[in-house]
Structure formats: structure tokens, C-alpha cells
Amino acid sequence: MTERSISRRGALGTVAALGLTALLPAASPARAAASLRNGLYTISRFQRQLLTLDEAEGAVVILPPNAGGGQAWEVETLANGHTTIRNVKEGSYLGYAVSREINQPVMGNAVPVQWSLHEAVYGYHVVVPDTELALDTSPLLIHPPRTDLTALRSQDPAQIWQFRATSL
């Protein structure tokens, strides 16, 4: 093999690697969700646990499908790129306290609350805009499990939520 063919192979390898890099998504969770359309969804973890709201301004809990309560959510993307998530049955929004702290319960809220959806491999991280706080299961061992704001763990599949289109 000549020096010229080796350098040509090196150049082709570099071009191929750069091409693959352009095709593969970045590992960063900061990619906003452009592919999620406005509409009605169930929001689940591991396809068996759905976000559920039983009272208009009550705690948002995680229950199996058809376990009662409001499990259909209306997702609307706003002009600023953020998203509101409204419970269809109760009419209130997926929300959090103004203080926005770790382990703050996620509750139904009468006024729209904005979220940022960060695309992940199998769903989305639901994140408080301009923070590193994400929708997650509460660390409290209670039943039904409630949801809290916790530190965003971009590599943790337990923090990824799947949005499945539904109808009433």
C-alpha cells in the first residue's frame, strides 16, 4: 500500500465519520419537541403507567390504564415553543408551584402552565422551561405514586414519557 492510498483512506474515513455524526442525534436532552402535534394523548411511562388527575387541582398520580380518573391530556404547543398540557376530564393543566423546587409535587392547575418537551430516544422529558427540573415519579413510597419535579437525568429512561395519541 502506498502512502497516497493510506492518506486517501484516512480522508474517506474522516468524511464518513463526519457524515455519521451529522445523521445521528446528539445525546443532549435540549432538543425541543418539534414532532409532537397538538392533540389528545395519554402520557405514560413504560406503557403501563399513565399520568392521571382525579381532582381539578389535586395531585397528578400514576395509575394503570382504565384505573379511573382523567388519563387523557390535551397537548398544545405555544408560539414560544413551550407546551401546555391540559387534563381533558378535569379541565385543569399539568402544573407546579411558582417556587419550582426539587421534590415539589406536580398538581392540576386552573391556569395554563408551560412545559418544555425535550425529545429522547423513546419519548420526551417533560421539563420546566429554563431549568433542569423534570416531571418524574415522587421518591415517596405511597400509593398511588404521585409525580414530582426532580433533577433532570437525561440518560435515565425512567424520566422519559411516551405520548400516545388517543380519542375521547
Buried (B, 14 or more C-beta within 10 A) or exposed (E): EEEEEEEEEEEEEEEEEEEEEEEEEEEEBEBBBEEBEEEBBBBBBEEEBBBBBBEBEBBBBBBEEEBEBBBBBBBBBEEEEBBBBBBBBBEBBBBBEEEEEEEBBBBBBEEBBBBBBBBBEEBBBBBBBEBBBBBBBBEEEEEBBBBBBBEBBBEBEEBBBBBEEBEE
